[in-house]
Each structure stands twice: as structure tokens, then as C-alpha cells.
């Protein structure tokens, strides 16, 4: 084979390989990997009458060791609270006890049980915000011994909720929300109480896309409520 013929064959081979590589790249771009389980963006949601309200998301949430999820950096209820605030463009306030609960789960539950037995009102850290300028208060909490954490009682009894609508949301591990909505009404005497959201803490923590989608769907339903 002479030099000219060899060069021609080599050039043809290079061109063919380049065309094959180009086809492969185009095919990959046309078939992106599926994004399974992704929650809809809030921009695609319609939260109806909620969008016209001044809203505060107030919540208590405990991180550290929790049942079903191990040691966590962000509490189960906090995950829901942040999603609600993000969706609605709401202000957010974390209720924090002046004396933190133990990091160990068993020790924390023992302290919570003792507080409940004594009907205690643990001091809240820092200054509690003035809620007088808000129309709707989303109130988040875990279920402890079938009830609100006693720190949440402290918060509720400190504020006036007259003329306001309260929307409870909670995390639990099987007990459900219990009678806490009725307790909230008794303590605060609000203008109204909208249907609550209750979710297992393990879902909020471990299935975050599904949890966010559930929060979004709940908020869409609330946005159609005639009491708003």
C-alpha cells in the first residue's frame, strides 16, 4: 500500500469514528436520566387565598437522637416548617426551650414525661415575636406522650390569638395528632382552625421529596378554604 492510499484510508477512519461519537453524544442528550420522586416546584402550585395573608410559621422541633431516624441534625417537624414557609413566603420562628432537652432519646422522653406530669411551662429561649400583625399562624410540633410538648404550651399561653386563624401540623411515629387541635383551640380561642397536617417523622426525614409534595398538596387544599 502506497503512502497516499494509506493516508486516505486513515482519514476516512478518523471521520467515521468522529461521526459515531457525535451520534452517541446526541442520543445521550436526548434521553436525560429520569428524576423520579421529585416534588413539584412551589412556583407551579396555587395556594389560593393563603397567598394574600400575612403568615407566621411557628414551630418546635428537636434534633439529636430520635426514634426511627437515629441521630439527626434537623428535626422532623423543622423540615415541614421550612417547606411551608418557603411555599408561602412566610416568616418563620423556632420555639426553643431555654434549657435544651438531652441529646439521648430515652433521657429526653423521660424529661418530657416528667414535664407533662407536672403540667410544667418550660421557659422559652429569647424573645417571642409579636404576632399581632399576622392573619394566619401555622403551628408545628412533634407529638410527645400524646400531647403538645410543654414548651409549646408556654408559647401559646404567652401570645394572643384573637382574630387569627391557626393551622396545626405535627410529626409522630404512629400516635397521630390526637386531641392536640382541640387543646390548641381551648388555649388560644382563635378565629378559626384549619385542617391539620400530620406526618410520620420517618417520612419527613427519610422521604423528603414525598413529604414536600404532601405538604404542597395540603397547602393547596387549605388555600381553597372559605374561612380564609
mmCIF file of the C-alpha atoms, coordinates in Angstrom:
data_MODEL
# 
_entry.id   MODEL 
# 
loop_
_atom_site.group_PDB 
_atom_site.id 
_atom_site.type_symbol 
_atom_site.label_atom_id 
_atom_site.label_alt_id 
_atom_site.label_comp_id 
_atom_site.label_asym_id 
_atom_site.label_entity_id 
_atom_site.label_seq_id 
_atom_site.pdbx_PDB_ins_code 
_atom_site.Cartn_x 
_atom_site.Cartn_y 
_atom_site.Cartn_z 
_atom_site.occupancy 
_atom_site.B_iso_or_equiv 
_atom_site.pdbx_formal_charge 
_atom_site.auth_seq_id 
_atom_site.auth_comp_id 
_atom_site.auth_asym_id 
_atom_site.auth_atom_id 
_atom_site.pdbx_PDB_model_num 
ATOM 1   C CA . UNK A 1 1   ? 0.000   0.000  0.000  1.00 0.00 ? 1   UNK A CA 1 
ATOM 2   C CA . UNK A 1 2   ? 1.462   3.334  -1.075 1.00 0.00 ? 2   UNK A CA 1 
ATOM 3   C CA . UNK A 1 3   ? 1.684   6.292  1.298  1.00 0.00 ? 3   UNK A CA 1 
ATOM 4   C CA . UNK A 1 4   ? -1.155  8.289  -0.378 1.00 0.00 ? 4   UNK A CA 1 
ATOM 5   C CA . UNK A 1 5   ? -3.618  5.392  -0.215 1.00 0.00 ? 5   UNK A CA 1 
ATOM 6   C CA . UNK A 1 6   ? -2.730  4.725  3.444  1.00 0.00 ? 6   UNK A CA 1 
ATOM 7   C CA . UNK A 1 7   ? -3.342  8.375  4.370  1.00 0.00 ? 7   UNK A CA 1 
ATOM 8   C CA . UNK A 1 8   ? -6.720  8.352  2.590  1.00 0.00 ? 8   UNK A CA 1 
ATOM 9   C CA . UNK A 1 9   ? -7.855  5.245  4.488  1.00 0.00 ? 9   UNK A CA 1 
ATOM 10  C CA . UNK A 1 10  ? -6.672  6.713  7.803  1.00 0.00 ? 10  UNK A CA 1 
ATOM 11  C CA . UNK A 1 11  ? -8.560  9.969  7.166  1.00 0.00 ? 11  UNK A CA 1 
ATOM 12  C CA . UNK A 1 12  ? -11.774 8.066  6.340  1.00 0.00 ? 12  UNK A CA 1 
ATOM 13  C CA . UNK A 1 13  ? -11.448 6.030  9.536  1.00 0.00 ? 13  UNK A CA 1 
ATOM 14  C CA . UNK A 1 14  ? -10.992 9.160  11.694 1.00 0.00 ? 14  UNK A CA 1 
ATOM 15  C CA . UNK A 1 15  ? -14.061 10.823 10.117 1.00 0.00 ? 15  UNK A CA 1 
ATOM 16  C CA . UNK A 1 16  ? -16.187 7.707  10.701 1.00 0.00 ? 16  UNK A CA 1 
ATOM 17  C CA . UNK A 1 17  ? -15.171 7.487  14.351 1.00 0.00 ? 17  UNK A CA 1 
ATOM 18  C CA . UNK A 1 18  ? -15.960 11.186 14.859 1.00 0.00 ? 18  UNK A CA 1 
ATOM 19  C CA . UNK A 1 19  ? -19.431 10.738 13.368 1.00 0.00 ? 19  UNK A CA 1 
ATOM 20  C CA . UNK A 1 20  ? -20.140 7.749  15.637 1.00 0.00 ? 20  UNK A CA 1 
ATOM 21  C CA . UNK A 1 21  ? -19.003 9.686  18.688 1.00 0.00 ? 21  UNK A CA 1 
ATOM 22  C CA . UNK A 1 22  ? -21.218 12.598 17.720 1.00 0.00 ? 22  UNK A CA 1 
ATOM 23  C CA . UNK A 1 23  ? -24.270 10.360 17.354 1.00 0.00 ? 23  UNK A CA 1 
ATOM 24  C CA . UNK A 1 24  ? -23.633 8.816  20.757 1.00 0.00 ? 24  UNK A CA 1 
ATOM 25  C CA . UNK A 1 25  ? -23.447 12.217 22.461 1.00 0.00 ? 25  UNK A CA 1 
ATOM 26  C CA . UNK A 1 26  ? -26.667 13.442 20.832 1.00 0.00 ? 26  UNK A CA 1 
ATOM 27  C CA . UNK A 1 27  ? -28.512 10.309 21.896 1.00 0.00 ? 27  UNK A CA 1 
ATOM 28  C CA . UNK A 1 28  ? -27.404 10.817 25.498 1.00 0.00 ? 28  UNK A CA 1 
ATOM 29  C CA . UNK A 1 29  ? -28.626 14.439 25.491 1.00 0.00 ? 29  UNK A CA 1 
ATOM 30  C CA . UNK A 1 30  ? -31.994 13.415 24.075 1.00 0.00 ? 30  UNK A CA 1 
ATOM 31  C CA . UNK A 1 31  ? -32.537 10.862 26.839 1.00 0.00 ? 31  UNK A CA 1 
ATOM 32  C CA . UNK A 1 32  ? -31.841 12.531 30.201 1.00 0.00 ? 32  UNK A CA 1 
ATOM 33  C CA . UNK A 1 33  ? -31.920 10.407 33.321 1.00 0.00 ? 33  UNK A CA 1 
ATOM 34  C CA . UNK A 1 34  ? -35.397 10.335 34.914 1.00 0.00 ? 34  UNK A CA 1 
ATOM 35  C CA . UNK A 1 35  ? -35.890 12.464 38.037 1.00 0.00 ? 35  UNK A CA 1 
ATOM 36  C CA . UNK A 1 36  ? -38.086 10.058 39.976 1.00 0.00 ? 36  UNK A CA 1 
ATOM 37  C CA . UNK A 1 37  ? -39.995 11.262 43.007 1.00 0.00 ? 37  UNK A CA 1 
ATOM 38  C CA . UNK A 1 38  ? -39.179 14.941 42.530 1.00 0.00 ? 38  UNK A CA 1 
ATOM 39  C CA . UNK A 1 39  ? -41.764 17.215 44.151 1.00 0.00 ? 39  UNK A CA 1 
ATOM 40  C CA . UNK A 1 40  ? -43.352 19.941 42.051 1.00 0.00 ? 40  UNK A CA 1 
ATOM 41  C CA . UNK A 1 41  ? -41.754 23.339 42.427 1.00 0.00 ? 41  UNK A CA 1 
ATOM 42  C CA . UNK A 1 42  ? -43.795 25.772 44.542 1.00 0.00 ? 42  UNK A CA 1 
ATOM 43  C CA . UNK A 1 43  ? -43.972 28.139 41.546 1.00 0.00 ? 43  UNK A CA 1 
ATOM 44  C CA . UNK A 1 44  ? -46.204 25.569 39.844 1.00 0.00 ? 44  UNK A CA 1 
ATOM 45  C CA . UNK A 1 45  ? -48.597 25.465 42.776 1.00 0.00 ? 45  UNK A CA 1 
ATOM 46  C CA . UNK A 1 46  ? -51.668 27.538 43.541 1.00 0.00 ? 46  UNK A CA 1 
ATOM 47  C CA . UNK A 1 47  ? -52.046 28.248 47.244 1.00 0.00 ? 47  UNK A CA 1 
ATOM 48  C CA . UNK A 1 48  ? -55.156 30.304 46.676 1.00 0.00 ? 48  UNK A CA 1 
ATOM 49  C CA . UNK A 1 49  ? -56.324 32.569 49.482 1.00 0.00 ? 49  UNK A CA 1 
ATOM 50  C CA . UNK A 1 50  ? -53.246 31.829 51.606 1.00 0.00 ? 50  UNK A CA 1 
ATOM 51  C CA . UNK A 1 51  ? -51.130 33.934 49.251 1.00 0.00 ? 51  UNK A CA 1 
ATOM 52  C CA . UNK A 1 52  ? -52.961 37.077 50.284 1.00 0.00 ? 52  UNK A CA 1 
ATOM 53  C CA . UNK A 1 53  ? -52.389 36.603 54.012 1.00 0.00 ? 53  UNK A CA 1 
ATOM 54  C CA . UNK A 1 54  ? -49.648 37.672 56.400 1.00 0.00 ? 54  UNK A CA 1 
ATOM 55  C CA . UNK A 1 55  ? -48.380 34.334 57.723 1.00 0.00 ? 55  UNK A CA 1 
ATOM 56  C CA . UNK A 1 56  ? -46.104 33.181 60.525 1.00 0.00 ? 56  UNK A CA 1 
ATOM 57  C CA . UNK A 1 57  ? -44.830 29.605 60.785 1.00 0.00 ? 57  UNK A CA 1 
ATOM 58  C CA . UNK A 1 58  ? -44.047 28.946 64.453 1.00 0.00 ? 58  UNK A CA 1 
ATOM 59  C CA . UNK A 1 59  ? -42.766 25.521 65.415 1.00 0.00 ? 59  UNK A CA 1 
ATOM 60  C CA . UNK A 1 60  ? -40.912 23.442 67.957 1.00 0.00 ? 60  UNK A CA 1 
ATOM 61  C CA . UNK A 1 61  ? -38.659 20.654 66.709 1.00 0.00 ? 61  UNK A CA 1 
ATOM 62  C CA . UNK A 1 62  ? -35.986 18.537 68.350 1.00 0.00 ? 62  UNK A CA 1 
ATOM 63  C CA . UNK A 1 63  ? -32.937 17.155 66.525 1.00 0.00 ? 63  UNK A CA 1 
ATOM 64  C CA . UNK A 1 64  ? -30.312 14.808 68.110 1.00 0.00 ? 64  UNK A CA 1 
ATOM 65  C CA . UNK A 1 65  ? -31.399 11.173 68.679 1.00 0.00 ? 65  UNK A CA 1 
ATOM 66  C CA . UNK A 1 66  ? -34.954 10.394 67.558 1.00 0.00 ? 66  UNK A CA 1 
ATOM 67  C CA . UNK A 1 67  ? -36.906 7.191  67.231 1.00 0.00 ? 67  UNK A CA 1 
ATOM 68  C CA . UNK A 1 68  ? -36.876 5.632  63.769 1.00 0.00 ? 68  UNK A CA 1 
ATOM 69  C CA . UNK A 1 69  ? -34.298 8.043  62.315 1.00 0.00 ? 69  UNK A CA 1 
ATOM 70  C CA . UNK A 1 70  ? -31.304 7.863  64.655 1.00 0.00 ? 70  UNK A CA 1 
ATOM 71  C CA . UNK A 1 71  ? -29.184 10.939 65.328 1.00 0.00 ? 71  UNK A CA 1 
ATOM 72  C CA . UNK A 1 72  ? -30.310 13.812 63.098 1.00 0.00 ? 72  UNK A CA 1 
ATOM 73  C CA . UNK A 1 73  ? -29.083 17.371 62.545 1.00 0.00 ? 73  UNK A CA 1 
ATOM 74  C CA . UNK A 1 74  ? -32.506 18.801 61.699 1.00 0.00 ? 74  UNK A CA 1 
ATOM 75  C CA . UNK A 1 75  ? -35.712 17.849 63.488 1.00 0.00 ? 75  UNK A CA 1 
ATOM 76  C CA . UNK A 1 76  ? -38.586 16.166 61.641 1.00 0.00 ? 76  UNK A CA 1 
ATOM 77  C CA . UNK A 1 77  ? -41.045 18.985 62.296 1.00 0.00 ? 77  UNK A CA 1 
ATOM 78  C CA . UNK A 1 78  ? -38.471 21.581 61.231 1.00 0.00 ? 78  UNK A CA 1 
ATOM 79  C CA . UNK A 1 79  ? -38.298 20.031 57.762 1.00 0.00 ? 79  UNK A CA 1 
ATOM 80  C CA . UNK A 1 80  ? -42.043 20.552 57.325 1.00 0.00 ? 80  UNK A CA 1 
ATOM 81  C CA . UNK A 1 81  ? -41.933 24.059 58.807 1.00 0.00 ? 81  UNK A CA 1 
ATOM 82  C CA . UNK A 1 82  ? -39.254 25.178 56.367 1.00 0.00 ? 82  UNK A CA 1 
ATOM 83  C CA . UNK A 1 83  ? -41.203 23.834 53.398 1.00 0.00 ? 83  UNK A CA 1 
ATOM 84  C CA . UNK A 1 84  ? -44.380 25.634 54.469 1.00 0.00 ? 84  UNK A CA 1 
ATOM 85  C CA . UNK A 1 85  ? -42.514 28.915 54.954 1.00 0.00 ? 85  UNK A CA 1 
ATOM 86  C CA . UNK A 1 86  ? -40.775 28.520 51.583 1.00 0.00 ? 86  UNK A CA 1 
ATOM 87  C CA . UNK A 1 87  ? -44.018 27.764 49.741 1.00 0.00 ? 87  UNK A CA 1 
ATOM 88  C CA . UNK A 1 88  ? -45.938 30.681 51.242 1.00 0.00 ? 88  UNK A CA 1 
ATOM 89  C CA . UNK A 1 89  ? -43.146 33.215 51.598 1.00 0.00 ? 89  UNK A CA 1 
ATOM 90  C CA . UNK A 1 90  ? -43.982 33.271 55.300 1.00 0.00 ? 90  UNK A CA 1 
ATOM 91  C CA . UNK A 1 91  ? -41.993 34.423 58.308 1.00 0.00 ? 91  UNK A CA 1 
ATOM 92  C CA . UNK A 1 92  ? -40.673 31.611 60.475 1.00 0.00 ? 92  UNK A CA 1 
ATOM 93  C CA . UNK A 1 93  ? -39.974 31.310 64.196 1.00 0.00 ? 93  UNK A CA 1 
ATOM 94  C CA . UNK A 1 94  ? -38.456 28.354 66.014 1.00 0.00 ? 94  UNK A CA 1 
ATOM 95  C CA . UNK A 1 95  ? -39.690 27.846 69.573 1.00 0.00 ? 95  UNK A CA 1 
ATOM 96  C CA . UNK A 1 96  ? -36.669 26.843 71.634 1.00 0.00 ? 96  UNK A CA 1 
ATOM 97  C CA . UNK A 1 97  ? -36.599 25.898 75.319 1.00 0.00 ? 97  UNK A CA 1 
ATOM 98  C CA . UNK A 1 98  ? -34.190 27.868 77.463 1.00 0.00 ? 98  UNK A CA 1 
ATOM 99  C CA . UNK A 1 99  ? -32.863 24.571 78.793 1.00 0.00 ? 99  UNK A CA 1 
ATOM 100 C CA . UNK A 1 100 ? -32.295 22.138 75.885 1.00 0.00 ? 100 UNK A CA 1 
ATOM 101 C CA . UNK A 1 101 ? -33.593 18.599 76.165 1.00 0.00 ? 101 UNK A CA 1 
ATOM 102 C CA . UNK A 1 102 ? -30.986 15.831 76.467 1.00 0.00 ? 102 UNK A CA 1 
ATOM 103 C CA . UNK A 1 103 ? -29.476 14.597 73.217 1.00 0.00 ? 103 UNK A CA 1 
ATOM 104 C CA . UNK A 1 104 ? -30.163 10.977 74.171 1.00 0.00 ? 104 UNK A CA 1 
ATOM 105 C CA . UNK A 1 105 ? -33.659 9.917  73.086 1.00 0.00 ? 105 UNK A CA 1 
ATOM 106 C CA . UNK A 1 106 ? -34.585 7.953  76.229 1.00 0.00 ? 106 UNK A CA 1 
ATOM 107 C CA . UNK A 1 107 ? -33.361 10.732 78.521 1.00 0.00 ? 107 UNK A CA 1 
ATOM 108 C CA . UNK A 1 108 ? -35.291 13.340 76.510 1.00 0.00 ? 108 UNK A CA 1 
ATOM 109 C CA . UNK A 1 109 ? -38.520 11.343 76.703 1.00 0.00 ? 109 UNK A CA 1 
ATOM 110 C CA . UNK A 1 110 ? -38.096 10.943 80.458 1.00 0.00 ? 110 UNK A CA 1 
ATOM 111 C CA . UNK A 1 111 ? -37.755 14.716 80.876 1.00 0.00 ? 111 UNK A CA 1 
ATOM 112 C CA . UNK A 1 112 ? -40.784 15.311 78.637 1.00 0.00 ? 112 UNK A CA 1 
ATOM 113 C CA . UNK A 1 113 ? -42.842 12.801 80.622 1.00 0.00 ? 113 UNK A CA 1 
ATOM 114 C CA . UNK A 1 114 ? -41.933 14.499 83.898 1.00 0.00 ? 114 UNK A CA 1 
ATOM 115 C CA . UNK A 1 115 ? -42.817 17.945 82.488 1.00 0.00 ? 115 UNK A CA 1 
ATOM 116 C CA . UNK A 1 116 ? -46.200 16.651 81.354 1.00 0.00 ? 116 UNK A CA 1 
ATOM 117 C CA . UNK A 1 117 ? -46.909 15.072 84.750 1.00 0.00 ? 117 UNK A CA 1 
ATOM 118 C CA . UNK A 1 118 ? -46.148 18.398 86.444 1.00 0.00 ? 118 UNK A CA 1 
ATOM 119 C CA . UNK A 1 119 ? -48.018 20.441 83.803 1.00 0.00 ? 119 UNK A CA 1 
ATOM 120 C CA . UNK A 1 120 ? -44.808 22.454 83.550 1.00 0.00 ? 120 UNK A CA 1 
ATOM 121 C CA . UNK A 1 121 ? -44.248 25.542 81.426 1.00 0.00 ? 121 UNK A CA 1 
ATOM 122 C CA . UNK A 1 122 ? -40.553 25.476 80.454 1.00 0.00 ? 122 UNK A CA 1 
ATOM 123 C CA . UNK A 1 123 ? -39.053 28.889 79.749 1.00 0.00 ? 123 UNK A CA 1 
ATOM 124 C CA . UNK A 1 124 ? -38.614 29.784 76.071 1.00 0.00 ? 124 UNK A CA 1 
ATOM 125 C CA . UNK A 1 125 ? -35.230 30.980 74.852 1.00 0.00 ? 125 UNK A CA 1 
ATOM 126 C CA . UNK A 1 126 ? -35.009 34.551 73.592 1.00 0.00 ? 126 UNK A CA 1 
ATOM 127 C CA . UNK A 1 127 ? -37.802 36.951 72.772 1.00 0.00 ? 127 UNK A CA 1 
ATOM 128 C CA . UNK A 1 128 ? -41.106 35.589 71.489 1.00 0.00 ? 128 UNK A CA 1 
ATOM 129 C CA . UNK A 1 129 ? -42.172 37.554 68.379 1.00 0.00 ? 129 UNK A CA 1 
ATOM 130 C CA . UNK A 1 130 ? -45.197 39.822 68.324 1.00 0.00 ? 130 UNK A CA 1 
ATOM 131 C CA . UNK A 1 131 ? -47.923 38.053 66.360 1.00 0.00 ? 131 UNK A CA 1 
ATOM 132 C CA . UNK A 1 132 ? -50.353 40.955 66.260 1.00 0.00 ? 132 UNK A CA 1 
ATOM 133 C CA . UNK A 1 133 ? -49.628 41.731 62.590 1.00 0.00 ? 133 UNK A CA 1 
ATOM 134 C CA . UNK A 1 134 ? -50.295 38.209 61.310 1.00 0.00 ? 134 UNK A CA 1 
ATOM 135 C CA . UNK A 1 135 ? -53.521 36.750 59.907 1.00 0.00 ? 135 UNK A CA 1 
ATOM 136 C CA . UNK A 1 136 ? -52.581 33.061 59.915 1.00 0.00 ? 136 UNK A CA 1 
ATOM 137 C CA . UNK A 1 137 ? -50.317 31.144 62.296 1.00 0.00 ? 137 UNK A CA 1 
ATOM 138 C CA . UNK A 1 138 ? -49.042 27.728 61.236 1.00 0.00 ? 138 UNK A CA 1 
ATOM 139 C CA . UNK A 1 139 ? -48.143 25.872 64.435 1.00 0.00 ? 139 UNK A CA 1 
ATOM 140 C CA . UNK A 1 140 ? -45.799 22.881 64.212 1.00 0.00 ? 140 UNK A CA 1 
ATOM 141 C CA . UNK A 1 141 ? -44.809 20.362 66.880 1.00 0.00 ? 141 UNK A CA 1 
ATOM 142 C CA . UNK A 1 142 ? -43.941 16.707 67.496 1.00 0.00 ? 142 UNK A CA 1 
ATOM 143 C CA . UNK A 1 143 ? -46.374 14.575 69.470 1.00 0.00 ? 143 UNK A CA 1 
ATOM 144 C CA . UNK A 1 144 ? -44.906 13.806 72.901 1.00 0.00 ? 144 UNK A CA 1 
ATOM 145 C CA . UNK A 1 145 ? -46.773 11.436 75.159 1.00 0.00 ? 145 UNK A CA 1 
ATOM 146 C CA . UNK A 1 146 ? -49.926 12.039 73.126 1.00 0.00 ? 146 UNK A CA 1 
ATOM 147 C CA . UNK A 1 147 ? -49.727 15.797 73.631 1.00 0.00 ? 147 UNK A CA 1 
ATOM 148 C CA . UNK A 1 148 ? -48.027 19.033 72.654 1.00 0.00 ? 148 UNK A CA 1 
ATOM 149 C CA . UNK A 1 149 ? -44.520 19.484 74.078 1.00 0.00 ? 149 UNK A CA 1 
ATOM 150 C CA . UNK A 1 150 ? -44.872 21.616 77.196 1.00 0.00 ? 150 UNK A CA 1 
ATOM 151 C CA . UNK A 1 151 ? -42.650 24.289 75.645 1.00 0.00 ? 151 UNK A CA 1 
ATOM 152 C CA . UNK A 1 152 ? -45.371 24.809 73.038 1.00 0.00 ? 152 UNK A CA 1 
ATOM 153 C CA . UNK A 1 153 ? -47.862 25.408 75.863 1.00 0.00 ? 153 UNK A CA 1 
ATOM 154 C CA . UNK A 1 154 ? -45.541 28.169 77.091 1.00 0.00 ? 154 UNK A CA 1 
ATOM 155 C CA . UNK A 1 155 ? -45.580 29.792 73.663 1.00 0.00 ? 155 UNK A CA 1 
ATOM 156 C CA . UNK A 1 156 ? -49.349 29.532 73.210 1.00 0.00 ? 156 UNK A CA 1 
ATOM 157 C CA . UNK A 1 157 ? -50.121 30.984 76.625 1.00 0.00 ? 157 UNK A CA 1 
ATOM 158 C CA . UNK A 1 158 ? -47.749 33.896 76.062 1.00 0.00 ? 158 UNK A CA 1 
ATOM 159 C CA . UNK A 1 159 ? -49.481 35.142 72.895 1.00 0.00 ? 159 UNK A CA 1 
ATOM 160 C CA . UNK A 1 160 ? -52.921 36.422 71.940 1.00 0.00 ? 160 UNK A CA 1 
ATOM 161 C CA . UNK A 1 161 ? -54.511 34.590 69.032 1.00 0.00 ? 161 UNK A CA 1 
ATOM 162 C CA . UNK A 1 162 ? -57.776 36.515 68.940 1.00 0.00 ? 162 UNK A CA 1 
ATOM 163 C CA . UNK A 1 163 ? -58.881 37.178 65.385 1.00 0.00 ? 163 UNK A CA 1 
ATOM 164 C CA . UNK A 1 164 ? -56.293 34.784 63.966 1.00 0.00 ? 164 UNK A CA 1 
ATOM 165 C CA . UNK A 1 165 ? -56.541 31.500 62.115 1.00 0.00 ? 165 UNK A CA 1 
ATOM 166 C CA . UNK A 1 166 ? -54.327 28.684 63.392 1.00 0.00 ? 166 UNK A CA 1 
ATOM 167 C CA . UNK A 1 167 ? -53.174 25.774 61.234 1.00 0.00 ? 167 UNK A CA 1 
ATOM 168 C CA . UNK A 1 168 ? -51.599 22.869 63.164 1.00 0.00 ? 168 UNK A CA 1 
ATOM 169 C CA . UNK A 1 169 ? -49.061 20.461 61.705 1.00 0.00 ? 169 UNK A CA 1 
ATOM 170 C CA . UNK A 1 170 ? -47.232 17.699 63.530 1.00 0.00 ? 170 UNK A CA 1 
ATOM 171 C CA . UNK A 1 171 ? -44.879 14.748 63.251 1.00 0.00 ? 171 UNK A CA 1 
ATOM 172 C CA . UNK A 1 172 ? -45.296 11.489 65.131 1.00 0.00 ? 172 UNK A CA 1 
ATOM 173 C CA . UNK A 1 173 ? -44.429 7.808  64.891 1.00 0.00 ? 173 UNK A CA 1 
ATOM 174 C CA . UNK A 1 174 ? -47.848 6.216  64.895 1.00 0.00 ? 174 UNK A CA 1 
ATOM 175 C CA . UNK A 1 175 ? -49.872 8.045  67.521 1.00 0.00 ? 175 UNK A CA 1 
ATOM 176 C CA . UNK A 1 176 ? -51.337 10.569 65.101 1.00 0.00 ? 176 UNK A CA 1 
ATOM 177 C CA . UNK A 1 177 ? -52.228 14.124 66.032 1.00 0.00 ? 177 UNK A CA 1 
ATOM 178 C CA . UNK A 1 178 ? -54.546 13.034 68.833 1.00 0.00 ? 178 UNK A CA 1 
ATOM 179 C CA . UNK A 1 179 ? -56.604 15.736 70.548 1.00 0.00 ? 179 UNK A CA 1 
ATOM 180 C CA . UNK A 1 180 ? -53.955 18.447 70.161 1.00 0.00 ? 180 UNK A CA 1 
ATOM 181 C CA . UNK A 1 181 ? -56.071 20.582 67.773 1.00 0.00 ? 181 UNK A CA 1 
ATOM 182 C CA . UNK A 1 182 ? -58.803 20.747 70.426 1.00 0.00 ? 182 UNK A CA 1 
ATOM 183 C CA . UNK A 1 183 ? -56.190 21.622 73.047 1.00 0.00 ? 183 UNK A CA 1 
ATOM 184 C CA . UNK A 1 184 ? -54.911 24.458 70.865 1.00 0.00 ? 184 UNK A CA 1 
ATOM 185 C CA . UNK A 1 185 ? -58.433 25.870 70.487 1.00 0.00 ? 185 UNK A CA 1 
ATOM 186 C CA . UNK A 1 186 ? -59.022 25.709 74.249 1.00 0.00 ? 186 UNK A CA 1 
ATOM 187 C CA . UNK A 1 187 ? -55.760 27.524 74.945 1.00 0.00 ? 187 UNK A CA 1 
ATOM 188 C CA . UNK A 1 188 ? -55.972 30.222 72.292 1.00 0.00 ? 188 UNK A CA 1 
ATOM 189 C CA . UNK A 1 189 ? -59.622 30.818 71.323 1.00 0.00 ? 189 UNK A CA 1 
ATOM 190 C CA . UNK A 1 190 ? -58.670 31.700 67.743 1.00 0.00 ? 190 UNK A CA 1 
ATOM 191 C CA . UNK A 1 191 ? -60.926 32.982 64.992 1.00 0.00 ? 191 UNK A CA 1 
ATOM 192 C CA . UNK A 1 192 ? -60.650 29.617 63.287 1.00 0.00 ? 192 UNK A CA 1 
ATOM 193 C CA . UNK A 1 193 ? -58.692 26.384 62.974 1.00 0.00 ? 193 UNK A CA 1 
ATOM 194 C CA . UNK A 1 194 ? -57.929 24.902 59.551 1.00 0.00 ? 194 UNK A CA 1 
ATOM 195 C CA . UNK A 1 195 ? -57.492 21.156 58.870 1.00 0.00 ? 195 UNK A CA 1 
ATOM 196 C CA . UNK A 1 196 ? -54.125 19.965 60.236 1.00 0.00 ? 196 UNK A CA 1 
ATOM 197 C CA . UNK A 1 197 ? -51.308 18.035 58.614 1.00 0.00 ? 197 UNK A CA 1 
ATOM 198 C CA . UNK A 1 198 ? -49.959 15.012 60.439 1.00 0.00 ? 198 UNK A CA 1 
ATOM 199 C CA . UNK A 1 199 ? -46.973 13.018 59.172 1.00 0.00 ? 199 UNK A CA 1 
ATOM 200 C CA . UNK A 1 200 ? -44.676 10.323 60.458 1.00 0.00 ? 200 UNK A CA 1 
ATOM 201 C CA . UNK A 1 201 ? -41.297 11.714 61.391 1.00 0.00 ? 201 UNK A CA 1 
ATOM 202 C CA . UNK A 1 202 ? -39.554 8.954  59.484 1.00 0.00 ? 202 UNK A CA 1 
ATOM 203 C CA . UNK A 1 203 ? -41.295 10.072 56.296 1.00 0.00 ? 203 UNK A CA 1 
ATOM 204 C CA . UNK A 1 204 ? -40.404 13.727 56.833 1.00 0.00 ? 204 UNK A CA 1 
ATOM 205 C CA . UNK A 1 205 ? -36.784 12.758 57.454 1.00 0.00 ? 205 UNK A CA 1 
ATOM 206 C CA . UNK A 1 206 ? -36.179 9.895  55.030 1.00 0.00 ? 206 UNK A CA 1 
ATOM 207 C CA . UNK A 1 207 ? -38.644 10.509 52.169 1.00 0.00 ? 207 UNK A CA 1 
ATOM 208 C CA . UNK A 1 208 ? -38.219 14.230 51.731 1.00 0.00 ? 208 UNK A CA 1 
ATOM 209 C CA . UNK A 1 209 ? -39.471 14.573 48.160 1.00 0.00 ? 209 UNK A CA 1 
ATOM 210 C CA . UNK A 1 210 ? -42.677 12.733 49.041 1.00 0.00 ? 210 UNK A CA 1 
ATOM 211 C CA . UNK A 1 211 ? -43.028 14.730 52.257 1.00 0.00 ? 211 UNK A CA 1 
ATOM 212 C CA . UNK A 1 212 ? -42.631 18.033 50.400 1.00 0.00 ? 212 UNK A CA 1 
ATOM 213 C CA . UNK A 1 213 ? -45.217 17.003 47.812 1.00 0.00 ? 213 UNK A CA 1 
ATOM 214 C CA . UNK A 1 214 ? -47.641 16.097 50.610 1.00 0.00 ? 214 UNK A CA 1 
ATOM 215 C CA . UNK A 1 215 ? -47.108 19.497 52.242 1.00 0.00 ? 215 UNK A CA 1 
ATOM 216 C CA . UNK A 1 216 ? -47.709 21.254 48.901 1.00 0.00 ? 216 UNK A CA 1 
ATOM 217 C CA . UNK A 1 217 ? -50.928 19.308 48.275 1.00 0.00 ? 217 UNK A CA 1 
ATOM 218 C CA . UNK A 1 218 ? -52.151 20.103 51.787 1.00 0.00 ? 218 UNK A CA 1 
ATOM 219 C CA . UNK A 1 219 ? -51.457 23.807 51.327 1.00 0.00 ? 219 UNK A CA 1 
ATOM 220 C CA . UNK A 1 220 ? -53.299 23.817 48.007 1.00 0.00 ? 220 UNK A CA 1 
ATOM 221 C CA . UNK A 1 221 ? -56.339 22.385 49.761 1.00 0.00 ? 221 UNK A CA 1 
ATOM 222 C CA . UNK A 1 222 ? -56.123 24.937 52.559 1.00 0.00 ? 222 UNK A CA 1 
ATOM 223 C CA . UNK A 1 223 ? -55.933 27.764 50.026 1.00 0.00 ? 223 UNK A CA 1 
ATOM 224 C CA . UNK A 1 224 ? -59.490 26.960 48.938 1.00 0.00 ? 224 UNK A CA 1 
ATOM 225 C CA . UNK A 1 225 ? -60.927 27.115 52.470 1.00 0.00 ? 225 UNK A CA 1 
ATOM 226 C CA . UNK A 1 226 ? -63.819 29.574 52.726 1.00 0.00 ? 226 UNK A CA 1 
ATOM 227 C CA . UNK A 1 227 ? -62.818 30.626 56.242 1.00 0.00 ? 227 UNK A CA 1 
ATOM 228 C CA . UNK A 1 228 ? -59.713 32.401 54.929 1.00 0.00 ? 228 UNK A CA 1 
# 
